[in-house]
Amino acid sequence: GVSVVYPRRGLRGHPRPALADVSLDLPVAGAVGLVGESGSGKSTLSRVLVGLQQPTGGTVELAGRPPVPREGRAQLVFQDPSAALDRRQTVGSALAEALELARRRGLP
């Protein structure tokens, strides 16, 4: 799996793992959303998946090749969670709502 460890900070700091042994097998086409708490590694994983950051361990392949930044095969969209999510709604219901809207528009 893929790992990312940030170097220690300060004299007493220890290396800080951001990702540990992450393995994904994603469909060739489509959209993927990463959801999690602040500091859980979503942004780090996203940067690694699109080739903007190299993992400290493991390998990343998109369609059998390493990701190349700006190649257009993968893209990131960062959102402000306070503006994008309704705190009264669960993640599951927010995703279900998005899927229903896509279905109404005839999207797969």
PLY file of the C-alpha trace (Angstrom):
ply
format ascii 1.0
element vertex 108
property float x
property float y
property float z
element edge 107
property int vertex1
property int vertex2
end_header
0.00 0.00 0.00
0.90 3.66 -0.30
2.37 5.52 2.66
3.31 9.14 3.28
5.33 10.18 6.33
6.16 13.81 7.03
9.55 14.53 8.62
9.73 15.41 12.28
9.22 18.97 13.41
11.40 20.63 16.02
13.86 18.90 18.32
11.38 16.53 19.97
9.11 15.94 17.03
8.63 12.49 15.62
7.91 11.60 12.01
4.19 11.98 11.42
2.45 9.43 9.18
-0.24 11.01 7.01
-1.07 7.79 5.13
-0.25 4.23 6.17
-0.56 1.27 3.80
-3.45 2.66 1.72
-4.67 0.42 -1.10
-7.37 1.38 -3.59
-8.77 -0.23 -6.72
-10.93 2.35 -8.47
-12.97 2.18 -11.69
-11.32 3.46 -14.86
-13.99 6.13 -15.41
-16.17 8.02 -13.00
-15.87 10.23 -9.98
-14.55 9.41 -6.53
-15.16 11.42 -3.38
-12.94 11.33 -0.31
-14.76 12.16 2.90
-13.28 12.25 6.38
-12.39 14.29 9.39
-9.89 17.12 9.29
-6.36 15.72 9.34
-7.37 12.23 8.18
-5.18 12.35 5.04
-7.74 13.24 2.34
-5.69 16.03 0.79
-2.45 14.06 1.03
-4.02 11.03 -0.66
-5.53 13.26 -3.35
-2.17 14.89 -4.11
-0.49 11.47 -4.30
-3.19 10.07 -6.59
-2.78 12.86 -9.15
1.03 12.92 -8.95
1.46 16.23 -7.15
3.19 14.50 -4.23
5.33 11.36 -4.14
4.57 8.70 -1.53
7.33 7.77 0.91
6.41 4.12 0.42
4.49 2.05 -2.11
3.50 2.84 -5.68
0.61 4.60 -7.39
-0.66 3.66 -10.84
-3.49 5.07 -12.94
-4.44 2.68 -15.75
-1.15 0.86 -15.21
1.06 3.97 -15.32
2.36 6.39 -12.69
0.23 9.55 -12.41
1.56 12.57 -14.28
0.56 16.02 -12.97
-1.44 18.12 -15.44
-1.97 15.16 -17.78
-5.74 15.48 -17.32
-6.46 11.87 -16.36
-7.25 12.85 -12.76
-8.35 16.14 -11.24
-8.92 17.58 -7.77
-11.71 19.82 -6.58
-11.20 21.12 -3.05
-14.25 22.50 -1.32
-14.87 24.53 1.79
-16.82 22.04 3.93
-18.59 24.78 5.87
-19.99 26.15 2.60
-20.45 22.82 0.78
-22.03 20.63 3.47
-25.13 21.03 5.59
-24.14 20.18 9.17
-27.62 18.79 9.81
-27.28 16.26 6.98
-25.29 13.02 7.13
-22.63 12.31 4.50
-24.73 9.38 3.29
-27.83 11.49 2.76
-25.78 14.20 1.01
-24.37 11.59 -1.40
-27.81 10.08 -1.94
-29.17 13.53 -2.78
-26.38 14.11 -5.33
-27.01 10.70 -6.92
-30.74 11.43 -7.16
-30.06 14.77 -8.87
-27.71 13.05 -11.34
-30.34 10.38 -12.02
-32.96 13.05 -12.73
-30.59 14.66 -15.22
-30.04 11.32 -16.95
-26.42 10.97 -15.86
-25.02 7.48 -15.20
0 1
1 2
2 3
3 4
4 5
5 6
6 7
7 8
8 9
9 10
10 11
11 12
12 13
13 14
14 15
15 16
16 17
17 18
18 19
19 20
20 21
21 22
22 23
23 24
24 25
25 26
26 27
27 28
28 29
29 30
30 31
31 32
32 33
33 34
34 35
35 36
36 37
37 38
38 39
39 40
40 41
41 42
42 43
43 44
44 45
45 46
46 47
47 48
48 49
49 50
50 51
51 52
52 53
53 54
54 55
55 56
56 57
57 58
58 59
59 60
60 61
61 62
62 63
63 64
64 65
65 66
66 67
67 68
68 69
69 70
70 71
71 72
72 73
73 74
74 75
75 76
76 77
77 78
78 79
79 80
80 81
81 82
82 83
83 84
84 85
85 86
86 87
87 88
88 89
89 90
90 91
91 92
92 93
93 94
94 95
95 96
96 97
97 98
98 99
99 100
100 101
101 102
102 103
103 104
104 105
105 106
106 107
